[in-house]
Amino acid sequence: MSILERLRPLRDDRGSLPLAMMLTLVGTSLSTLMVPVVIEQVRDTASVIERTRALHAAQAGIDLVIGAIRASAGSIANLCFMPATSPLLGTIGGGLPGRYSVTVEYQDAAHKPLSCATKVLAAVPSYAVITSKGTVKGTDGQAIDAGDSQTRTLSATYVFRFTNANIEGGLVRFYGGAYCLDAGSGSPGVGTIVTTQPCNPGSSRQTFAYTKYLTLQLVSSRTAANPLGMCIDSLPGPVSGALLQFQVCGTSTTVPYHQRWNLNDSSNFQATSSTGGLGSFCMHAKAGSTKGAFMEVIGCGGAADNTRTFAPEASVGAGAAAAPYNLVNFKQFGRCVDVTNFDTTLGYLIVWPCKQAPNPLSVAWNQRFTVPLAVNDTGTVSGRITTYDNTKTNKTYCLTTFKKDTNPHFVTMKVCPAPTDPKENRDAVEWKVSYQEGTYGTSYVIRDYQDQCLSPTNMDDPALPAADIFKGSTVVSKLTAATCDGSKLQKWNAPANIEDPTPLKNIGEK
């Protein structure tokens, strides 16, 4: 061993043990401090999971009710599916720890509750307010302690969709209503002669649609093999005494003139000429309106009778009648606002079968109106609704409302007031015309200065007073203004579909 090695101090483990003990003590202390933090984090995570499960349970309750509403197939008799001891209770299934408790309140257009006490709603609802409470269960499947329960409550409003997809199709009745146009079958062959038969509501051989191309199409004849359907035709062209027959309907761009029929001022179906104007011939029952009479064309004219005067049902359709010249009702969608008998002094207007002409500007003045128009068919505009009598008085008349809660309660046409006339006269001719709005209920309605909505009298009401009905060659509604309710009866010139994009609104947590 060298002298240097002898002089070097010897090494040992002295001092290592205290250091190890200190490190152990620090680690133990830190671990002890972290325990409540970890426990708190675990509890918070469990709480979040339970709250999420409770939310899922509440959502499951809403989904169940929406599914039941949609399964009702549009029948109000099927909407009262909740148990008599409401609320509806259930679990979310799939082994997931959660349950729900759901209540439903149906409301009308004014948000007034509708009762399910008799298990059938008294009216068609506009809304269903759904409230669903979701609660979690413990991991063992048992209910957790009340003090630790996690509950989430969701509320949503289901807006019942209103469709404007009116299905054209109805009886083309003769004056008196006993006989109707008849095709002999629901799928007549080319050349089948049109006849008259006793009216049979719902019969495929008598159900016609009056299309925007002015054709009278047998609804049941539209098939996969013949998507155009069969139309009444005076081929080879309107000639006195020619029998009416069925031919394949022309396309939208090539409808032949001998398939185009115009409902004129005398409620005759008048032919169209080869030059595109009104023709000289009208439909006529050859042997009178009797069973099996052949239909022909003869010269127009003559008194109203049951051989050439028609009273088509409203469901047959409005033909080419539409904005901006006509006021077409949506529920009675073959009916237009009409100055009764061209007489503005009668004290009421009617909602008459829409008159037609190849050129809409040729429709008589008593159904042709000037209405305030909105940009892009959106929003509400105010102004006067007028028509001009170009046959007798050469005056402009304004659609005029009545003072609310008074009689007579009919809308009329009066000479438009001057700026110096009394304010009440000027107010009575001011209308708010709504086009596409944010909601269905406020779209395509016409309101007066008292916020009443333009409306036909309701022919579906069995208690409708006789004075509210007009009985001419066709029995129709008179025109009134009523409390706005968002119904189809109060909509005018509505397009094919104006549904809300989604039926579920106002979703939120309580």
Secondary structure, 3 states (H helix, E strand, C coil): CCHHHHHCCCCCCCCHHHHHHHHHHHHHHHHHHHHHHHHHHHHHHHHHHHHHHHHHHHHHHHHHHHHHHHHCCCCHHHCCCCCCCCCEEEECCCCCCEEEEEEEEEECCCCCEECCCCCCCCCCCCEEEEEEEEEEECCCCCECCHHHCCEEEEEEEEECCCCCCCCCCEEEEECCCCEEEECCCCCCCCCCECEEEECCCCCCCCEEEECCCCCEEEHHHCCCCCCCCEEEECCCCCCCCCECEEEECCCCCCCCHHHCEEECCCCCEEEECCCCCEEEEEEEECCCCCCCCEEEEEECCCCCCCCCCEEECHHHCCCCCCCCCCCEECCCCCEEEECHHHCCCCCCCEEEECCCCCCHHHCCHHHCCECCCCHHHECEEEECCEEECCCCCCCEEEEECCCCCCCCCCCEEEECCCCCCCHHHHHCCCEEEECECCCCCCCCCEECCCCEEEEECCCCCCCCCHHHEEECCCEEEEEEEEECCCCHHHCECCCCCCCCCCCEEEEEEC
